[in-house]
Amino acid sequence: MAHTDHILIVDDDREIRRMVGDYLQRNGLRTTLAADGREMRAALDTSDVDLIVLDVMMPGEDGLSLCRNLRAGKHRSVPVVMLTARDDETDRIIGLEMGADDYVVKPFSARELLARINAVLRRTRMLPPNLQVTEAGRLIGFGQWRLDTTARHLLDEEGTAYPLSGAEFRLLRVFLDHPQRVLSRDQLLNLTRGRDAELFDRSIDLLVSRLRQRLRDDAREQAYIKTVRSEGYVFCHPVVLLGENA
């Protein structure tokens, strides 16, 4: 039997919930509606969800807090498309930094939202099959470095913290989730960019170069990210889960 994608719509506005739910159902998706964080968590605990549409501006727990908590819990791998009430760059940036995969600005057309949902699902399913090591704990070790996946910065052997941009962090996460596996430029670009404008006009090669500089990876003796001619890049160093307090 063919899989029908299940979309969880979380919005305190009843009319928006119904409008979005009806439209998505007419276009072949299964939907569950939730008015707040409590109903969202109940739905996640009782059924498998393929993607969450999450409103930012809600009373009580807002969408940004809910997104942050999702990324720290057992449902961390479920993609999130955020709805923002206004074209506020701060909301968009914070949402992406909290782990949202995309956003749509209100007022929006249901057709645009459907296109965003389908694009995020396609990107998510481009992930090559491999162990998702960085989903299991806060600190990930590789070589002389540790990545703090909560604070989103690198730690060297002395414990000095080096902050990463959102794009650098997402690229490193993709590499750490798929060590010893060649990833094409198209895969890396689609898996890291979301709606991050930083990557619209810059090539993935430039971002890899910046990440290599962060890791102090010698251009001639690449210890972490190797270039595979005509194919892409491979993260070639062993990756170790260190846990919370290593």
Backbone torsions as a table, in degrees:
resi	resn	phi	psi	omega
1	MET	NA	134.2	-178.6
2	ALA	-67.5	143.3	179.7
3	HIS	-77.7	134.1	174.2
4	THR	-105.8	120.2	-178.5
5	ASP	-62.9	136.6	-178.1
6	HIS	-107.1	118.0	-176.6
7	ILE	-109.9	126.6	176.0
8	LEU	-98.6	121.0	-176.7
9	ILE	-106.0	117.9	-176.7
10	VAL	-116.3	108.4	-178.4
11	ASP	-157.8	135.7	-178.9
12	ASP	-76.3	-11.6	178.6
13	ASP	-86.7	111.1	-175.8
14	ARG	-59.9	-41.0	-177.4
15	GLU	-65.3	-40.5	178.4
16	ILE	-65.8	-43.1	177.9
17	ARG	-55.7	-49.0	-177.4
18	ARG	-66.4	-43.4	-178.5
19	MET	-60.9	-48.7	-179.1
20	VAL	-65.2	-45.0	-179.5
21	GLY	-60.2	-45.6	-179.9
22	ASP	-62.3	-43.2	-177.8
23	TYR	-65.3	-44.9	-179.0
24	LEU	-64.8	-37.7	177.9
25	GLN	-65.0	-40.8	178.2
26	ARG	-63.1	-21.1	179.9
27	ASN	-104.4	24.7	168.0
28	GLY	89.3	9.3	179.5
29	LEU	-102.7	155.1	173.5
30	ARG	-96.7	139.8	-175.6
31	THR	-131.0	149.7	168.8
32	THR	-129.0	138.3	-176.3
33	LEU	-107.6	137.9	178.2
34	ALA	-137.2	139.2	-177.1
35	ALA	-91.9	-16.1	-175.8
36	ASP	-162.0	-176.6	-177.6
37	GLY	-63.4	-37.2	-180.0
38	ARG	-61.9	-47.0	178.9
39	GLU	-67.8	-34.2	176.4
40	MET	-60.4	-48.6	-178.3
41	ARG	-64.7	-37.5	178.1
42	ALA	-63.0	-41.5	179.5
43	ALA	-66.3	-40.8	179.8
44	LEU	-66.3	-31.9	-178.0
45	ASP	-79.4	-16.3	-175.4
46	THR	-112.7	-6.9	-179.8
47	SER	-155.1	158.8	176.6
48	ASP	-80.8	130.5	-178.9
49	VAL	-119.8	134.7	-179.0
50	ASP	-90.7	-26.0	-178.7
51	LEU	-162.3	147.6	178.1
52	ILE	-115.0	128.3	168.5
53	VAL	-97.0	117.8	-167.6
54	LEU	-126.7	120.0	178.5
55	ASP	-75.0	140.2	179.1
56	VAL	-76.0	-51.0	-172.0
57	MET	-90.6	94.3	176.0
58	MET	-132.6	147.2	176.8
59	PRO	-66.2	153.9	-177.8
60	GLY	74.6	-125.5	176.1
61	GLU	-72.4	117.8	178.9
62	ASP	-84.4	173.3	-175.3
63	GLY	-64.0	-33.1	179.7
64	LEU	-65.4	-43.5	177.9
65	SER	-64.2	-42.3	179.4
66	LEU	-63.9	-40.1	178.7
67	CYS	-64.0	-43.8	178.8
68	ARG	-60.6	-42.9	-179.8
69	ASN	-68.5	-35.8	175.6
70	LEU	-59.3	-44.5	-176.2
71	ARG	-70.0	-16.9	179.6
72	ALA	-97.7	-4.3	-173.8
73	GLY	-114.9	-164.3	-173.7
74	LYS	-72.8	-14.6	179.0
75	HIS	-101.5	26.0	-174.0
76	ARG	-62.1	-24.2	-175.6
77	SER	-88.6	-5.1	-179.5
78	VAL	-75.0	124.7	179.7
79	PRO	-63.7	150.2	-178.9
80	VAL	-129.1	127.6	169.4
81	VAL	-109.6	122.1	-176.1
82	MET	-96.6	144.7	173.9
83	LEU	-105.1	123.3	179.0
84	THR	-109.8	138.7	-174.1
85	ALA	-74.5	-17.0	-179.7
86	ARG	-148.1	163.6	-179.1
87	ASP	-80.5	67.7	-175.4
88	ASP	-102.2	114.0	-176.8
89	GLU	-61.5	-34.9	-179.6
90	THR	-63.0	-45.4	177.9
91	ASP	-59.3	-42.4	-177.8
92	ARG	-65.0	-45.9	-178.5
93	ILE	-64.5	-45.9	-180.0
94	ILE	-62.1	-41.5	178.9
95	GLY	-59.8	-44.3	178.0
96	LEU	-65.2	-39.7	179.6
97	GLU	-67.8	-29.8	177.7
98	MET	-74.3	-11.6	177.0
99	GLY	114.4	6.9	176.5
100	ALA	-65.2	148.2	-178.3
101	ASP	-92.7	-21.7	179.1
102	ASP	-167.4	173.7	177.7
103	TYR	-148.2	155.1	175.8
104	VAL	-133.2	134.7	-176.7
105	VAL	-91.0	130.9	172.9
106	LYS	-77.7	145.4	-7.9
107	PRO	-71.8	144.6	-176.2
108	PHE	-130.6	160.6	173.0
109	SER	-92.1	143.1	178.5
110	ALA	-61.2	-30.7	179.2
111	ARG	-65.2	-41.4	177.6
112	GLU	-64.1	-43.0	179.9
113	LEU	-60.9	-42.7	178.2
114	LEU	-60.2	-41.7	178.8
115	ALA	-62.9	-40.7	178.4
116	ARG	-64.2	-43.3	179.7
117	ILE	-60.2	-47.6	-179.0
118	ASN	-63.9	-37.5	179.4
119	ALA	-66.2	-42.2	179.4
120	VAL	-65.8	-41.6	178.2
121	LEU	-62.2	-40.4	178.1
122	ARG	-63.7	-45.2	179.9
123	ARG	-61.9	-42.7	-178.5
124	THR	-61.6	-39.5	-176.6
125	ARG	-81.7	-3.7	173.3
126	MET	-76.2	-14.6	-179.9
127	LEU	-57.1	123.7	176.3
128	PRO	-64.4	147.8	178.8
129	PRO	-65.1	126.5	178.4
130	ASN	-171.4	171.6	177.3
131	LEU	-69.4	133.2	178.6
132	GLN	-93.2	72.7	-170.2
133	VAL	-65.2	-32.9	-174.9
134	THR	-77.8	-6.8	178.0
135	GLU	-81.5	-10.7	-169.9
136	ALA	-94.5	-12.4	-176.9
137	GLY	-165.2	176.5	-173.9
138	ARG	-83.4	-41.8	-174.2
139	LEU	-109.0	127.5	-179.9
140	ILE	-119.2	129.7	-177.9
141	GLY	-105.8	142.1	173.1
142	PHE	-157.8	120.5	-179.1
143	GLY	59.5	-132.1	-179.4
144	GLN	-84.9	3.8	-171.7
145	TRP	-114.9	155.7	165.5
146	ARG	-128.2	142.7	174.8
147	LEU	-107.8	123.0	173.5
148	ASP	-89.0	106.6	-173.6
149	THR	-77.8	-11.4	175.4
150	THR	-87.4	-51.1	179.9
151	ALA	-80.2	-15.0	178.6
152	ARG	62.1	46.1	173.0
153	HIS	-140.3	161.8	176.9
154	LEU	-88.0	148.1	173.8
155	LEU	-123.1	129.4	177.3
156	ASP	-87.5	-173.3	-174.5
157	GLU	-65.2	-24.0	178.0
158	GLU	-89.3	-2.5	-179.2
159	GLY	87.0	8.1	176.7
160	THR	-71.1	133.4	-177.5
161	ALA	-92.9	137.9	177.4
162	TYR	-125.5	111.4	-177.6
163	PRO	-67.7	149.9	176.9
164	LEU	-116.5	146.6	171.3
165	SER	-69.4	165.4	179.1
166	GLY	-58.8	-42.3	-179.0
167	ALA	-67.5	-40.9	178.1
168	GLU	-62.7	-42.4	-179.8
169	PHE	-63.2	-46.2	-178.6
170	ARG	-64.0	-39.2	178.6
171	LEU	-65.0	-44.3	179.1
172	LEU	-63.2	-39.7	178.0
173	ARG	-60.0	-43.1	178.9
174	VAL	-61.0	-45.0	178.9
175	PHE	-61.7	-43.4	-176.7
176	LEU	-70.5	-28.4	176.3
177	ASP	-73.1	-20.4	-175.2
178	HIS	-134.3	57.0	179.7
179	PRO	-66.3	151.6	177.6
180	GLN	64.0	22.0	180.0
181	ARG	-128.4	129.0	179.9
182	VAL	-72.7	126.9	177.8
183	LEU	-117.2	130.4	-179.6
184	SER	-72.9	163.4	177.1
185	ARG	-61.8	-39.6	179.4
186	ASP	-63.7	-41.8	177.4
187	GLN	-61.6	-47.2	-178.6
188	LEU	-63.2	-41.2	-179.6
189	LEU	-64.3	-46.3	-178.4
190	ASN	-68.9	-33.7	-177.5
191	LEU	-78.6	-19.0	-175.2
192	THR	-108.7	-21.2	-166.3
193	ARG	-84.2	-38.8	-173.7
194	GLY	51.4	-125.0	175.3
195	ARG	-109.2	26.0	-177.3
196	ASP	-75.0	109.1	-176.8
197	ALA	-60.2	-23.4	-178.0
198	GLU	-57.7	-28.7	-175.7
199	LEU	-100.2	-0.3	178.5
200	PHE	-69.1	-39.4	-173.2
201	ASP	-109.1	-0.1	-179.4
202	ARG	-116.9	143.3	-178.2
203	SER	-77.2	158.6	176.3
204	ILE	-64.3	-27.0	179.1
205	ASP	-62.8	-38.5	179.2
206	LEU	-66.6	-41.0	179.3
207	LEU	-66.2	-40.3	175.9
208	VAL	-60.9	-41.6	178.9
209	SER	-61.1	-42.3	178.8
210	ARG	-64.4	-40.9	179.4
211	LEU	-66.6	-38.5	176.4
212	ARG	-60.3	-40.5	177.7
213	GLN	-62.5	-41.0	177.6
214	ARG	-59.5	-39.6	-176.7
215	LEU	-86.3	0.0	-177.3
216	ARG	55.5	41.2	-178.4
217	ASP	-85.2	114.9	-176.8
218	ASP	-61.6	133.9	-177.2
219	ALA	-61.0	-32.3	-177.7
220	ARG	-92.6	-33.4	-179.7
221	GLU	-117.7	77.1	-172.9
222	GLN	-75.5	114.1	-177.8
223	ALA	-90.3	-21.2	-174.1
224	TYR	-116.3	-61.1	-175.3
225	ILE	-111.9	111.6	179.5
226	LYS	-101.4	143.2	174.2
227	THR	-84.4	129.9	175.7
228	VAL	-107.3	109.3	-171.5
229	ARG	-55.4	131.5	177.6
230	SER	68.8	3.5	-178.4
231	GLU	-122.6	-46.2	-177.8
232	GLY	150.7	-130.7	-176.7
233	TYR	-135.9	155.6	175.9
234	VAL	-136.2	134.2	173.2
235	PHE	-86.4	110.7	-165.9
236	CYS	-100.8	-1.5	-177.4
237	HIS	-94.8	143.4	176.3
238	PRO	-58.3	144.9	-178.4
239	VAL	-118.0	132.1	-174.9
240	VAL	-127.6	131.0	173.9
241	LEU	-78.2	122.6	-175.8
242	LEU	-102.1	-18.1	-179.3
243	GLY	93.3	-159.5	-171.8
244	GLU	-82.1	-38.0	-166.9
245	ASN	-124.2	19.4	-178.4
246	ALA	-67.5	NA	NA
